[in-house]
């Protein structure tokens, strides 16, 4: 008697889905990753370092605080003086958040190697709107410079 039990196809689909989700990186931008604390914003602009990679101005402060729940907290701003229309400012902030969300793993890797956390402010300096691809190219260039600067600091101060 040949009673070979067949595994239903649905079981294979669920196994594939579980493996896919486990291997997938977390491309999210949660509330805990946003820099909202007035105290931390004050520290960032008072004690932090500044770097300009056009069209971005970046303030960053590396800290060893256990109060910060994630490796990096980010503040994204677009000047009302530069971009007069709210539609353009909102579009630019949306594109910047998307760039951060897609490329934050590169920053997280450097921070985990240095065993530190960072407060980060990204300010958009240009007065005109950019599309996603050109903004992403500029963002990647800025992120490369930032990760290089972070990897060169001494955290045992």
N, CA, C and O atoms as a GROMACS GRO file, in nm:
protein
  628
    1UNK      N    1   0.086  -0.117   0.000
    1UNK     CA    2   0.000   0.000   0.000
    1UNK      C    3   0.091   0.124   0.000
    1UNK      O    4   0.176   0.137   0.087
    2UNK      N    5   0.073   0.209  -0.093
    2UNK     CA    6   0.155   0.329  -0.108
    2UNK      C    7   0.077   0.449  -0.054
    2UNK      O    8   0.006   0.516  -0.129
    3UNK      N    9   0.090   0.475   0.074
    3UNK     CA   10   0.016   0.585   0.138
    3UNK      C   11   0.112   0.697   0.174
    3UNK      O   12   0.133   0.727   0.291
    4UNK      N   13   0.168   0.756   0.078
    4UNK     CA   14   0.260   0.868   0.098
    4UNK      C   15   0.177   0.994   0.123
    4UNK      O   16   0.092   1.031   0.041
    5UNK      N   17   0.201   1.060   0.236
    5UNK     CA   18   0.125   1.180   0.269
    5UNK      C   19   0.186   1.300   0.197
    5UNK      O   20   0.306   1.324   0.202
    6UNK      N   21   0.101   1.371   0.132
    6UNK     CA   22   0.143   1.491   0.060
    6UNK      C   23   0.132   1.611   0.154
    6UNK      O   24   0.032   1.628   0.223
    7UNK      N   25   0.235   1.693   0.154
    7UNK     CA   26   0.230   1.816   0.231
    7UNK      C   27   0.157   1.920   0.147
    7UNK      O   28   0.193   1.943   0.031
    8UNK      N   29   0.056   1.980   0.203
    8UNK     CA   30  -0.021   2.077   0.125
    8UNK      C   31   0.067   2.194   0.079
    8UNK      O   32   0.161   2.234   0.148
    9UNK      N   33   0.035   2.247  -0.034
    9UNK     CA   34   0.110   2.358  -0.091
    9UNK      C   35   0.104   2.480  -0.001
    9UNK      O   36   0.198   2.559   0.004
   10UNK      N   37  -0.005   2.496   0.068
   10UNK     CA   38  -0.020   2.612   0.156
   10UNK      C   39   0.085   2.614   0.266
   10UNK      O   40   0.127   2.722   0.308
   11UNK      N   41   0.129   2.497   0.312
   11UNK     CA   42   0.234   2.491   0.414
   11UNK      C   43   0.365   2.546   0.358
   11UNK      O   44   0.437   2.619   0.426
   12UNK      N   45   0.396   2.512   0.234
   12UNK     CA   46   0.516   2.564   0.170
   12UNK      C   47   0.508   2.716   0.153
   12UNK      O   48   0.608   2.786   0.169
   13UNK      N   49   0.391   2.765   0.121
   13UNK     CA   50   0.374   2.909   0.105
   13UNK      C   51   0.398   2.981   0.237
   13UNK      O   52   0.465   3.084   0.240
   14UNK      N   53   0.344   2.926   0.346
   14UNK     CA   54   0.365   2.988   0.476
   14UNK      C   55   0.511   2.980   0.519
   14UNK      O   56   0.563   3.076   0.575
   15UNK      N   57   0.577   2.870   0.494
   15UNK     CA   58   0.719   2.859   0.528
   15UNK      C   59   0.803   2.960   0.449
   15UNK      O   60   0.893   3.023   0.504
   16UNK      N   61   0.772   2.974   0.322
   16UNK     CA   62   0.843   3.072   0.240
   16UNK      C   63   0.820   3.213   0.292
   16UNK      O   64   0.913   3.293   0.299
   17UNK      N   65   0.697   3.244   0.328
   17UNK     CA   66   0.664   3.376   0.378
   17UNK      C   67   0.737   3.405   0.509
   17UNK      O   68   0.787   3.515   0.529
   18UNK      N   69   0.742   3.308   0.598
   18UNK     CA   70   0.812   3.325   0.725
   18UNK      C   71   0.961   3.348   0.703
   18UNK      O   72   1.020   3.437   0.765
   19UNK      N   73   1.022   3.270   0.616
   19UNK     CA   74   1.164   3.289   0.586
   19UNK      C   75   1.191   3.424   0.521
   19UNK      O   76   1.292   3.488   0.549
   20UNK      N   77   1.101   3.466   0.434
   20UNK     CA   78   1.116   3.594   0.366
   20UNK      C   79   1.110   3.709   0.466
   20UNK      O   80   1.189   3.803   0.458
   21UNK      N   81   1.016   3.702   0.558
   21UNK     CA   82   1.001   3.809   0.657
   21UNK      C   83   1.121   3.812   0.752
   21UNK      O   84   1.165   3.920   0.791
   22UNK      N   85   1.174   3.697   0.788
   22UNK     CA   86   1.289   3.693   0.877
   22UNK      C   87   1.414   3.752   0.812
   22UNK      O   88   1.496   3.813   0.881
   23UNK      N   89   1.430   3.733   0.683
   23UNK     CA   90   1.547   3.784   0.613
   23UNK      C   91   1.532   3.930   0.572
   23UNK      O   92   1.631   3.997   0.544
   24UNK      N   93   1.410   3.979   0.567
   24UNK     CA   94   1.385   4.114   0.520
   24UNK      C   95   1.434   4.217   0.622
   24UNK      O   96   1.414   4.199   0.742
   25UNK      N   97   1.497   4.323   0.576
   25UNK     CA   98   1.542   4.429   0.663
   25UNK      C   99   1.423   4.514   0.704
   25UNK      O  100   1.321   4.518   0.635
   26UNK      N  101   1.436   4.581   0.814
   26UNK     CA  102   1.328   4.666   0.863
   26UNK      C  103   1.340   4.805   0.801
   26UNK      O  104   1.414   4.889   0.851
   27UNK      N  105   1.268   4.828   0.695
   27UNK     CA  106   1.266   4.959   0.630
   27UNK      C  107   1.150   5.039   0.687
   27UNK      O  108   1.050   5.063   0.618
   28UNK      N  109   1.164   5.080   0.812
   28UNK     CA  110   1.059   5.157   0.877
   28UNK      C  111   1.116   5.286   0.932
   28UNK      O  112   1.238   5.301   0.944
   29UNK      N  113   1.029   5.376   0.965
   29UNK     CA  114   1.069   5.501   1.030
   29UNK      C  115   0.968   5.526   1.141
   29UNK      O  116   0.867   5.594   1.121
   30UNK      N  117   0.998   5.470   1.258
   30UNK     CA  118   0.904   5.472   1.369
   30UNK      C  119   0.911   5.604   1.445
   30UNK      O  120   1.003   5.683   1.427
   31UNK      N  121   0.813   5.624   1.529
   31UNK     CA  122   0.806   5.744   1.612
   31UNK      C  123   0.928   5.754   1.703
   31UNK      O  124   0.978   5.864   1.728
   32UNK      N  125   0.977   5.642   1.752
   32UNK     CA  126   1.093   5.644   1.842
   32UNK      C  127   1.221   5.689   1.770
   32UNK      O  128   1.318   5.728   1.835
   33UNK      N  129   1.221   5.683   1.637
   33UNK     CA  130   1.338   5.726   1.559
   33UNK      C  131   1.335   5.875   1.527
   33UNK      O  132   1.432   5.929   1.473
   34UNK      N  133   1.226   5.941   1.558
   34UNK     CA  134   1.214   6.085   1.533
   34UNK      C  135   1.264   6.162   1.654
   34UNK      O  136   1.234   6.127   1.768
   35UNK      N  137   1.339   6.265   1.629
   35UNK     CA  138   1.391   6.348   1.737
   35UNK      C  139   1.286   6.453   1.771
   35UNK      O  140   1.264   6.546   1.693
   36UNK      N  141   1.222   6.438   1.887
   36UNK     CA  142   1.114   6.528   1.927
   36UNK      C  143   1.144   6.600   2.059
   36UNK      O  144   1.084   6.703   2.087
   37UNK      N  145   1.235   6.547   2.138
   37UNK     CA  146   1.264   6.602   2.270
   37UNK      C  147   1.333   6.738   2.258
   37UNK      O  148   1.436   6.750   2.193
   38UNK      N  149   1.274   6.839   2.322
   38UNK     CA  150   1.333   6.972   2.318
   38UNK      C  151   1.470   6.974   2.386
   38UNK      O  152   1.559   7.048   2.344
   39UNK      N  153   1.486   6.892   2.488
   39UNK     CA  154   1.614   6.884   2.559
   39UNK      C  155   1.723   6.831   2.467
   39UNK      O  156   1.833   6.887   2.462
   40UNK      N  157   1.694   6.724   2.394
   40UNK     CA  158   1.793   6.667   2.302
   40UNK      C  159   1.820   6.759   2.184
   40UNK      O  160   1.933   6.767   2.136
   41UNK      N  161   1.718   6.828   2.137
   41UNK     CA  162   1.739   6.922   2.026
   41UNK      C  163   1.830   7.036   2.071
   41UNK      O  164   1.917   7.080   1.996
   42UNK      N  165   1.810   7.081   2.194
   42UNK     CA  166   1.896   7.186   2.250
   42UNK      C  167   2.041   7.138   2.261
   42UNK      O  168   2.133   7.210   2.224
   43UNK      N  169   2.061   7.015   2.312
   43UNK     CA  170   2.196   6.958   2.320
   43UNK      C  171   2.258   6.944   2.181
   43UNK      O  172   2.376   6.973   2.162
   44UNK      N  173   2.178   6.900   2.087
   44UNK     CA  174   2.229   6.877   1.951
   44UNK      C  175   2.286   7.005   1.892
   44UNK      O  176   2.397   7.004   1.838
   45UNK      N  177   2.211   7.114   1.900
   45UNK     CA  178   2.258   7.238   1.839
   45UNK      C  179   2.363   7.310   1.924
   45UNK      O  180   2.438   7.393   1.872
   46UNK      N  181   2.369   7.281   2.054
   46UNK     CA  182   2.470   7.344   2.140
   46UNK      C  183   2.603   7.269   2.135
   46UNK      O  184   2.708   7.332   2.125
   47UNK      N  185   2.599   7.136   2.142
   47UNK     CA  186   2.721   7.057   2.154
   47UNK      C  187   2.758   6.981   2.028
   47UNK      O  188   2.870   6.931   2.016
   48UNK      N  189   2.667   6.973   1.934
   48UNK     CA  190   2.690   6.889   1.817
   48UNK      C  191   2.786   6.948   1.716
   48UNK      O  192   2.826   7.064   1.725
   49UNK      N  193   2.822   6.865   1.622
   49UNK     CA  194   2.911   6.907   1.514
   49UNK      C  195   2.827   6.935   1.390
   49UNK      O  196   2.718   6.880   1.373
   50UNK      N  197   2.880   7.021   1.304
   50UNK     CA  198   2.807   7.060   1.184
   50UNK      C  199   2.886   7.021   1.060
   50UNK      O  200   3.009   7.031   1.056
   51UNK      N  201   2.812   6.978   0.961
   51UNK     CA  202   2.872   6.942   0.833
   51UNK      C  203   2.777   6.990   0.724
   51UNK      O  204   2.656   6.972   0.734
   52UNK      N  205   2.832   7.049   0.620
   52UNK     CA  206   2.749   7.092   0.508
   52UNK      C  207   2.789   7.011   0.386
   52UNK      O  208   2.904   7.016   0.340
   53UNK      N  209   2.694   6.938   0.333
   53UNK     CA  210   2.709   6.866   0.207
   53UNK      C  211   2.590   6.910   0.124
   53UNK      O  212   2.479   6.861   0.142
   54UNK      N  213   2.614   7.003   0.034
   54UNK     CA  214   2.503   7.066  -0.038
   54UNK      C  215   2.418   6.962  -0.108
   54UNK      O  216   2.472   6.874  -0.175
   55UNK      N  217   2.289   6.969  -0.095
   55UNK     CA  218   2.199   7.069  -0.040
   55UNK      C  219   2.157   7.043   0.104
   55UNK      O  220   2.046   7.083   0.142
   56UNK      N  221   2.240   6.978   0.184
   56UNK     CA  222   2.205   6.948   0.323
   56UNK      C  223   2.302   7.013   0.419
   56UNK      O  224   2.422   7.025   0.392
   57UNK      N  225   2.248   7.055   0.532
   57UNK     CA  226   2.327   7.094   0.646
   57UNK      C  227   2.295   6.993   0.756
   57UNK      O  228   2.179   6.973   0.790
   58UNK      N  229   2.398   6.929   0.809
   58UNK     CA  230   2.378   6.820   0.904
   58UNK      C  231   2.441   6.856   1.037
   58UNK      O  232   2.560   6.885   1.045
   59UNK      N  233   2.360   6.853   1.142
   59UNK     CA  234   2.410   6.863   1.279
   59UNK      C  235   2.402   6.724   1.338
   59UNK      O  236   2.301   6.655   1.324
   60UNK      N  237   2.509   6.681   1.404
   60UNK     CA  238   2.508   6.549   1.465
   60UNK      C  239   2.586   6.551   1.596
   60UNK      O  240   2.685   6.622   1.612
   61UNK      N  241   2.536   6.470   1.688
   61UNK     CA  242   2.597   6.460   1.820
   61UNK      C  243   2.595   6.314   1.861
   61UNK      O  244   2.489   6.254   1.875
   62UNK      N  245   2.713   6.259   1.880
   62UNK     CA  246   2.725   6.120   1.922
   62UNK      C  247   2.720   6.116   2.074
   62UNK      O  248   2.792   6.189   2.142
   63UNK      N  249   2.634   6.031   2.127
   63UNK     CA  250   2.620   6.022   2.272
   63UNK      C  251   2.611   5.875   2.312
   63UNK      O  252   2.581   5.788   2.231
   64UNK      N  253   2.636   5.851   2.437
   64UNK     CA  254   2.629   5.715   2.490
   64UNK      C  255   2.509   5.701   2.584
   64UNK      O  256   2.509   5.617   2.674
   65UNK      N  257   2.408   5.783   2.562
   65UNK     CA  258   2.292   5.786   2.650
   65UNK      C  259   2.207   5.662   2.634
   65UNK      O  260   2.182   5.616   2.523
   66UNK      N  261   2.162   5.609   2.747
   66UNK     CA  262   2.072   5.495   2.743
   66UNK      C  263   1.926   5.540   2.733
   66UNK      O  264   1.837   5.457   2.719
   67UNK      N  265   1.902   5.671   2.741
   67UNK     CA  266   1.766   5.724   2.730
   67UNK      C  267   1.712   5.711   2.588
   67UNK      O  268   1.591   5.705   2.568
   68UNK      N  269   1.801   5.708   2.490
   68UNK     CA  270   1.759   5.700   2.350
   68UNK      C  271   1.733   5.554   2.317
   68UNK      O  272   1.823   5.471   2.328
   69UNK      N  273   1.610   5.520   2.275
   69UNK     CA  274   1.575   5.379   2.255
   69UNK      C  275   1.628   5.318   2.127
   69UNK      O  276   1.630   5.195   2.114
   70UNK      N  277   1.672   5.399   2.031
   70UNK     CA  278   1.718   5.349   1.902
   70UNK      C  279   1.858   5.402   1.875
   70UNK      O  280   1.901   5.497   1.940
   71UNK      N  281   1.930   5.342   1.780
   71UNK     CA  282   2.067   5.389   1.752
   71UNK      C  283   2.074   5.533   1.701
   71UNK      O  284   2.174   5.601   1.724
   72UNK      N  285   1.971   5.579   1.632
   72UNK     CA  286   1.973   5.715   1.578
   72UNK      C  287   1.836   5.778   1.589
   72UNK      O  288   1.734   5.714   1.560
   73UNK      N  289   1.834   5.905   1.632
   73UNK     CA  290   1.711   5.983   1.628
   73UNK      C  291   1.734   6.098   1.532
   73UNK      O  292   1.838   6.164   1.536
   74UNK      N  293   1.635   6.122   1.445
   74UNK     CA  294   1.654   6.214   1.334
   74UNK      C  295   1.550   6.325   1.337
   74UNK      O  296   1.432   6.302   1.364
   75UNK      N  297   1.597   6.446   1.308
   75UNK     CA  298   1.512   6.563   1.292
   75UNK      C  299   1.530   6.610   1.148
   75UNK      O  300   1.643   6.635   1.106
   76UNK      N  301   1.422   6.624   1.074
   76UNK     CA  302   1.429   6.668   0.934
   76UNK      C  303   1.356   6.800   0.922
   76UNK      O  304   1.240   6.812   0.962
   77UNK      N  305   1.424   6.900   0.866
   77UNK     CA  306   1.360   7.031   0.854
   77UNK      C  307   1.393   7.094   0.719
   77UNK      O  308   1.498   7.072   0.660
   78UNK      N  309   1.297   7.174   0.674
   78UNK     CA  310   1.311   7.251   0.550
   78UNK      C  311   1.273   7.395   0.584
   78UNK      O  312   1.166   7.419   0.641
   79UNK      N  313   1.358   7.489   0.550
   79UNK     CA  314   1.339   7.627   0.588
   79UNK      C  315   1.222   7.692   0.514
   79UNK      O  316   1.207   7.677   0.392
   80UNK      N  317   1.140   7.762   0.590
   80UNK     CA  318   1.029   7.836   0.530
   80UNK      C  319   1.081   7.956   0.453
   80UNK      O  320   1.017   8.004   0.359
   81UNK      N  321   1.198   8.004   0.493
   81UNK     CA  322   1.258   8.117   0.423
   81UNK      C  323   1.304   8.077   0.282
   81UNK      O  324   1.294   8.156   0.188
   82UNK      N  325   1.353   7.953   0.269
   82UNK     CA  326   1.400   7.906   0.139
   82UNK      C  327   1.284   7.861   0.050
   82UNK      O  328   1.277   7.899  -0.066
   83UNK      N  329   1.195   7.780   0.104
   83UNK     CA  330   1.080   7.729   0.028
   83UNK      C  331   0.954   7.793   0.080
   83UNK      O  332   0.909   7.764   0.191
   84UNK      N  333   0.897   7.879   0.000
   84UNK     CA  334   0.783   7.958   0.045
   84UNK      C  335   0.654   7.877   0.056
   84UNK      O  336   0.573   7.902   0.144
   85UNK      N  337   0.636   7.780  -0.032
   85UNK     CA  338   0.510   7.706  -0.038
   85UNK      C  339   0.516   7.581   0.050
   85UNK      O  340   0.612   7.504   0.045
   86UNK      N  341   0.412   7.563   0.131
   86UNK     CA  342   0.406   7.449   0.222
   86UNK      C  343   0.405   7.317   0.146
   86UNK      O  344   0.458   7.217   0.194
   87UNK      N  345   0.346   7.316   0.029
   87UNK     CA  346   0.340   7.194  -0.052
   87UNK      C  347   0.482   7.148  -0.087
   87UNK      O  348   0.513   7.029  -0.081
   88UNK      N  349   0.567   7.244  -0.124
   88UNK     CA  350   0.704   7.210  -0.160
   88UNK      C  351   0.784   7.164  -0.038
   88UNK      O  352   0.863   7.070  -0.046
   89UNK      N  353   0.762   7.231   0.076
   89UNK     CA  354   0.832   7.190   0.199
   89UNK      C  355   0.791   7.049   0.241
   89UNK      O  356   0.876   6.967   0.276
   90UNK      N  357   0.663   7.022   0.236
   90UNK     CA  358   0.615   6.890   0.276
   90UNK      C  359   0.665   6.781   0.182
   90UNK      O  360   0.700   6.672   0.227
   91UNK      N  361   0.668   6.810   0.053
   91UNK     CA  362   0.720   6.713  -0.044
   91UNK      C  363   0.867   6.684  -0.017
   91UNK      O  364   0.909   6.568  -0.018
   92UNK      N  365   0.943   6.788   0.008
   92UNK     CA  366   1.086   6.772   0.034
   92UNK      C  367   1.110   6.691   0.162
   92UNK      O  368   1.196   6.603   0.165
   93UNK      N  369   1.034   6.721   0.267
   93UNK     CA  370   1.049   6.644   0.391
   93UNK      C  371   1.008   6.498   0.371
   93UNK      O  372   1.071   6.408   0.427
   94UNK      N  373   0.905   6.476   0.293
   94UNK     CA  374   0.861   6.339   0.266
   94UNK      C  375   0.969   6.261   0.192
   94UNK      O  376   0.997   6.145   0.224
   95UNK      N  377   1.030   6.324   0.093
   95UNK     CA  378   1.136   6.258   0.016
   95UNK      C  379   1.258   6.233   0.105
   95UNK      O  380   1.320   6.127   0.095
   96UNK      N  381   1.292   6.328   0.191
   96UNK     CA  382   1.406   6.309   0.283
   96UNK      C  383   1.380   6.196   0.382
   96UNK      O  384   1.470   6.117   0.410
   97UNK      N  385   1.260   6.188   0.434
   97UNK     CA  386   1.227   6.078   0.524
   97UNK      C  387   1.237   5.944   0.453
   97UNK      O  388   1.284   5.845   0.511
   98UNK      N  389   1.194   5.941   0.329
   98UNK     CA  390   1.202   5.817   0.251
   98UNK      C  391   1.348   5.778   0.226
   98UNK      O  392   1.383   5.660   0.236
   99UNK      N  393   1.432   5.875   0.194
   99UNK     CA  394   1.575   5.847   0.176
   99UNK      C  395   1.637   5.793   0.304
   99UNK      O  396   1.713   5.696   0.301
  100UNK      N  397   1.604   5.855   0.417
  100UNK     CA  398   1.656   5.806   0.545
  100UNK      C  399   1.609   5.665   0.571
  100UNK      O  400   1.688   5.579   0.610
  101UNK      N  401   1.481   5.640   0.550
  101UNK     CA  402   1.422   5.510   0.578
  101UNK      C  403   1.489   5.400   0.496
  101UNK      O  404   1.512   5.290   0.548
  102UNK      N  405   1.519   5.428   0.371
  102UNK     CA  406   1.577   5.327   0.284
  102UNK      C  407   1.726   5.302   0.309
  102UNK      O  408   1.777   5.194   0.280
  103UNK      N  409   1.796   5.402   0.362
  103UNK     CA  410   1.942   5.391   0.375
  103UNK      C  411   1.992   5.398   0.519
  103UNK      O  412   2.112   5.416   0.541
  104UNK      N  413   1.903   5.383   0.617
  104UNK     CA  414   1.948   5.395   0.755
  104UNK      C  415   2.033   5.277   0.802
  104UNK      O  416   2.105   5.290   0.901
  105UNK      N  417   2.027   5.164   0.733
  105UNK     CA  418   2.107   5.048   0.772
  105UNK      C  419   2.256   5.078   0.767
  105UNK      O  420   2.333   5.029   0.849
  106UNK      N  421   2.297   5.158   0.670
  106UNK     CA  422   2.438   5.196   0.659
  106UNK      C  423   2.482   5.274   0.783
  106UNK      O  424   2.591   5.251   0.835
  107UNK      N  425   2.398   5.365   0.830
  107UNK     CA  426   2.428   5.442   0.951
  107UNK      C  427   2.426   5.352   1.074
  107UNK      O  428   2.511   5.365   1.161
  108UNK      N  429   2.329   5.263   1.081
  108UNK     CA  430   2.316   5.173   1.196
  108UNK      C  431   2.436   5.079   1.208
  108UNK      O  432   2.478   5.046   1.319
  109UNK      N  433   2.491   5.036   1.096
  109UNK     CA  434   2.608   4.948   1.100
  109UNK      C  435   2.728   5.018   1.164
  109UNK      O  436   2.797   4.959   1.247
  110UNK      N  437   2.752   5.143   1.125
  110UNK     CA  438   2.864   5.219   1.181
  110UNK      C  439   2.841   5.244   1.329
  110UNK      O  440   2.934   5.235   1.409
  111UNK      N  441   2.718   5.277   1.366
  111UNK     CA  442   2.688   5.304   1.506
  111UNK      C  443   2.702   5.178   1.593
  111UNK      O  444   2.746   5.187   1.707
  112UNK      N  445   2.665   5.064   1.538
  112UNK     CA  446   2.680   4.941   1.616
  112UNK      C  447   2.827   4.902   1.630
  112UNK      O  448   2.866   4.845   1.732
  113UNK      N  449   2.908   4.932   1.530
  113UNK     CA  450   3.052   4.905   1.541
  113UNK      C  451   3.117   4.994   1.646
  113UNK      O  452   3.204   4.949   1.721
  114UNK      N  453   3.074   5.120   1.653
  114UNK     CA  454   3.130   5.214   1.749
  114UNK      C  455   3.062   5.205   1.886
  114UNK      O  456   3.108   5.265   1.983
  115UNK      N  457   2.953   5.130   1.895
  115UNK     CA  458   2.876   5.112   2.017
  115UNK      C  459   2.834   5.247   2.076
  115UNK      O  460   2.861   5.278   2.192
  116UNK      N  461   2.767   5.327   1.992
  116UNK     CA  462   2.720   5.457   2.036
  116UNK      C  463   2.585   5.488   1.970
  116UNK      O  464   2.537   5.413   1.885
  117UNK      N  465   2.527   5.598   2.010
  117UNK     CA  466   2.400   5.644   1.954
  117UNK      C  467   2.420   5.785   1.904
  117UNK      O  468   2.512   5.855   1.946
  118UNK      N  469   2.331   5.828   1.814
  118UNK     CA  470   2.350   5.958   1.752
  118UNK      C  471   2.218   6.034   1.747
  118UNK      O  472   2.111   5.977   1.725
  119UNK      N  473   2.230   6.165   1.766
  119UNK     CA  474   2.120   6.257   1.740
  119UNK      C  475   2.156   6.329   1.612
  119UNK      O  476   2.270   6.375   1.596
  120UNK      N  477   2.062   6.339   1.520
  120UNK     CA  478   2.093   6.386   1.386
  120UNK      C  479   1.987   6.485   1.340
  120UNK      O  480   1.867   6.460   1.354
  121UNK      N  481   2.031   6.598   1.286
  121UNK     CA  482   1.940   6.696   1.227
  121UNK      C  483   1.981   6.716   1.082
  121UNK      O  484   2.095   6.754   1.054
  122UNK      N  485   1.889   6.691   0.991
  122UNK     CA  486   1.914   6.710   0.848
  122UNK      C  487   1.830   6.829   0.802
  122UNK      O  488   1.707   6.824   0.805
  123UNK      N  489   1.897   6.934   0.759
  123UNK     CA  490   1.829   7.055   0.713
  123UNK      C  491   1.852   7.069   0.563
  123UNK      O  492   1.964   7.057   0.514
  124UNK      N  493   1.744   7.094   0.491
  124UNK     CA  494   1.754   7.110   0.346
  124UNK      C  495   1.781   7.256   0.316
  124UNK      O  496   1.708   7.343   0.364
  125UNK      N  497   1.883   7.286   0.238
  125UNK     CA  498   1.927   7.424   0.216
  125UNK      C  499   1.881   7.484   0.083
  125UNK      O  500   1.875   7.607   0.071
  126UNK      N  501   1.849   7.403  -0.013
  126UNK     CA  502   1.820   7.455  -0.146
  126UNK      C  503   1.680   7.515  -0.152
  126UNK      O  504   1.592   7.479  -0.073
  127UNK      N  505   1.660   7.607  -0.247
  127UNK     CA  506   1.531   7.674  -0.255
  127UNK      C  507   1.437   7.615  -0.360
  127UNK      O  508   1.328   7.667  -0.382
  128UNK      N  509   1.478   7.507  -0.424
  128UNK     CA  510   1.388   7.444  -0.520
  128UNK      C  511   1.369   7.296  -0.489
  128UNK      O  512   1.452   7.233  -0.424
  129UNK      N  513   1.259   7.245  -0.536
  129UNK     CA  514   1.219   7.107  -0.513
  129UNK      C  515   1.299   7.013  -0.602
  129UNK      O  516   1.327   7.045  -0.717
  130UNK      N  517   1.335   6.897  -0.549
  130UNK     CA  518   1.406   6.796  -0.626
  130UNK      C  519   1.321   6.671  -0.635
  130UNK      O  520   1.236   6.645  -0.550
  131UNK      N  521   1.344   6.593  -0.740
  131UNK     CA  522   1.275   6.464  -0.748
  131UNK      C  523   1.349   6.363  -0.661
  131UNK      O  524   1.458   6.392  -0.610
  132UNK      N  525   1.291   6.246  -0.646
  132UNK     CA  526   1.344   6.147  -0.552
  132UNK      C  527   1.482   6.098  -0.591
  132UNK      O  528   1.569   6.085  -0.505
  133UNK      N  529   1.505   6.071  -0.720
  133UNK     CA  530   1.634   6.012  -0.760
  133UNK      C  531   1.751   6.107  -0.736
  133UNK      O  532   1.856   6.065  -0.688
  134UNK      N  533   1.734   6.234  -0.770
  134UNK     CA  534   1.845   6.328  -0.746
  134UNK      C  535   1.865   6.354  -0.598
  134UNK      O  536   1.978   6.370  -0.552
  135UNK      N  537   1.756   6.360  -0.521
  135UNK     CA  538   1.767   6.379  -0.377
  135UNK      C  539   1.835   6.258  -0.313
  135UNK      O  540   1.916   6.274  -0.222
  136UNK      N  541   1.803   6.139  -0.360
  136UNK     CA  542   1.864   6.018  -0.305
  136UNK      C  543   2.013   6.014  -0.331
  136UNK      O  544   2.090   5.973  -0.244
  137UNK      N  545   2.056   6.056  -0.450
  137UNK     CA  546   2.198   6.059  -0.481
  137UNK      C  547   2.273   6.154  -0.387
  137UNK      O  548   2.379   6.120  -0.336
  138UNK      N  549   2.216   6.272  -0.366
  138UNK     CA  550   2.278   6.368  -0.274
  138UNK      C  551   2.276   6.317  -0.131
  138UNK      O  552   2.372   6.337  -0.056
  139UNK      N  553   2.168   6.250  -0.093
  139UNK     CA  554   2.157   6.196   0.042
  139UNK      C  555   2.262   6.087   0.066
  139UNK      O  556   2.324   6.083   0.173
  140UNK      N  557   2.282   6.001  -0.030
  140UNK     CA  558   2.381   5.894  -0.017
  140UNK      C  559   2.521   5.954  -0.002
  140UNK      O  560   2.602   5.904   0.077
  141UNK      N  561   2.550   6.058  -0.078
  141UNK     CA  562   2.680   6.124  -0.066
  141UNK      C  563   2.697   6.185   0.074
  141UNK      O  564   2.804   6.174   0.134
  142UNK      N  565   2.591   6.248   0.125
  142UNK     CA  566   2.596   6.305   0.259
  142UNK      C  567   2.611   6.195   0.364
  142UNK      O  568   2.686   6.211   0.460
  143UNK      N  569   2.540   6.084   0.346
  143UNK     CA  570   2.547   5.974   0.441
  143UNK      C  571   2.686   5.911   0.443
  143UNK      O  572   2.734   5.871   0.549
  144UNK      N  573   2.750   5.902   0.327
  144UNK     CA  574   2.888   5.849   0.322
  144UNK      C  575   2.983   5.938   0.402
  144UNK      O  576   3.066   5.887   0.477
  145UNK      N  577   2.970   6.069   0.386
  145UNK     CA  578   3.055   6.161   0.460
  145UNK      C  579   3.027   6.154   0.610
  145UNK      O  580   3.119   6.162   0.692
  146UNK      N  581   2.900   6.140   0.645
  146UNK     CA  582   2.863   6.132   0.786
  146UNK      C  583   2.916   6.004   0.850
  146UNK      O  584   2.971   6.009   0.960
  147UNK      N  585   2.899   5.891   0.784
  147UNK     CA  586   2.948   5.765   0.841
  147UNK      C  587   3.100   5.765   0.852
  147UNK      O  588   3.156   5.707   0.945
  148UNK      N  589   3.167   5.830   0.757
  148UNK     CA  590   3.313   5.841   0.764
  148UNK      C  591   3.353   5.925   0.885
  148UNK      O  592   3.448   5.892   0.956
  149UNK      N  593   3.281   6.034   0.908
  149UNK     CA  594   3.312   6.120   1.023
  149UNK      C  595   3.284   6.048   1.155
  149UNK      O  596   3.360   6.062   1.250
  150UNK      N  597   3.176   5.972   1.160
  150UNK     CA  598   3.143   5.899   1.282
  150UNK      C  599   3.246   5.790   1.310
  150UNK      O  600   3.284   5.768   1.425
  151UNK      N  601   3.290   5.723   1.206
  151UNK     CA  602   3.388   5.615   1.226
  151UNK      C  603   3.525   5.668   1.268
  151UNK      O  604   3.606   5.593   1.322
  152UNK      N  605   3.551   5.797   1.245
  152UNK     CA  606   3.679   5.856   1.283
  152UNK      C  607   3.680   5.916   1.422
  152UNK      O  608   3.785   5.958   1.470
  153UNK      N  609   3.565   5.923   1.490
  153UNK     CA  610   3.563   5.985   1.623
  153UNK      C  611   3.601   5.883   1.730
  153UNK      O  612   3.595   5.762   1.709
  154UNK      N  613   3.640   5.938   1.844
  154UNK     CA  614   3.673   5.855   1.961
  154UNK      C  615   3.558   5.865   2.059
  154UNK      O  616   3.530   5.973   2.110
  155UNK      N  617   3.490   5.755   2.086
  155UNK     CA  618   3.373   5.758   2.174
  155UNK      C  619   3.408   5.741   2.321
  155UNK      O  620   3.318   5.748   2.405
  156UNK      N  621   3.530   5.719   2.354
  156UNK     CA  622   3.571   5.695   2.493
  156UNK      C  623   3.611   5.825   2.563
  156UNK      O  624   3.697   5.822   2.651
  157UNK      N  625   3.551   5.935   2.526
  157UNK     CA  626   3.589   6.066   2.582
  157UNK      C  627   3.542   6.083   2.723
  157UNK      O  628   3.566   6.187   2.784
   0.00000   0.00000   0.00000
